Amino acid sequence: MNHRKHKQQQNLKKSKKEIYKSYANDPLDTKCPYCGQSEKGCSFINSLSRAWIRGACAKKHNNIRLEPN
């Protein structure tokens, strides 16, 4: 048990890593028209894989947009 407590104390002393944002290069004002979230795979389409993600989000939300165009 003492070894575990010692390791926990060592881990608390380590510096925290930065939070990884997988879609950090997206424009700031983009939001998904279906779920309304930003910094998600469905928020900005710049590749075929993200188009598939947007399609899955649309299917999940029954193709209902939050704001009409």
C-alpha positions in Angstrom: 0.0 0.0 0.0 2.8 2.4 0.8 4.3 2.0 -2.7 0.9 2.9 -4.2 0.6 6.1 -2.1 4.2 7.0 -3.0 3.5 6.6 -6.8 0.3 8.7 -6.4 2.3 11.5 -4.8 4.9 11.3 -7.6 2.1 11.5 -10.2 0.6 14.6 -8.5 4.0 16.4 -8.7 4.3 15.8 -12.5 3.2 18.7 -14.8 -0.1 18.3 -16.5 -0.2 17.7 -20.2 -2.0 20.1 -22.5 -5.5 19.1 -23.6 -5.4 17.7 -27.2 -7.8 19.3 -29.6 -8.3 17.1 -32.6 -10.0 19.7 -34.7 -8.0 22.8 -33.6 -7.4 24.0 -37.2 -11.1 24.5 -37.9 -12.5 28.0 -38.2 -13.8 29.3 -34.9 -17.3 30.2 -36.0 -18.2 26.8 -37.5 -21.0 24.7 -35.9 -22.8 21.6 -37.0 -26.3 22.5 -38.3 -27.7 19.3 -36.8 -26.2 19.1 -33.3 -25.0 22.7 -32.9 -21.6 21.8 -31.5 -18.3 23.3 -32.5 -14.9 21.6 -32.6 -16.5 18.2 -33.5 -16.0 16.1 -36.6 -19.3 17.2 -38.0 -18.8 21.0 -37.5 -16.6 21.7 -40.6 -16.4 19.6 -43.7 -13.0 19.6 -45.4 -12.6 15.9 -46.3 -14.6 12.9 -47.3 -14.3 11.3 -43.9 -15.7 14.4 -42.2 -18.6 14.4 -44.7 -19.4 10.9 -43.5 -19.3 12.1 -39.9 -21.7 14.9 -40.8 -24.0 12.4 -42.5 -24.0 10.2 -39.4 -24.8 13.3 -37.3 -27.7 14.2 -39.6 -29.0 10.6 -39.3 -28.7 10.7 -35.6 -30.7 13.9 -35.4 -33.3 12.8 -38.0 -32.1 15.3 -40.7 -33.6 18.2 -38.6 -31.5 21.3 -38.8 -31.4 23.6 -35.8 -31.6 26.8 -37.9 -33.1 26.9 -41.4 -30.9 28.3 -44.1 
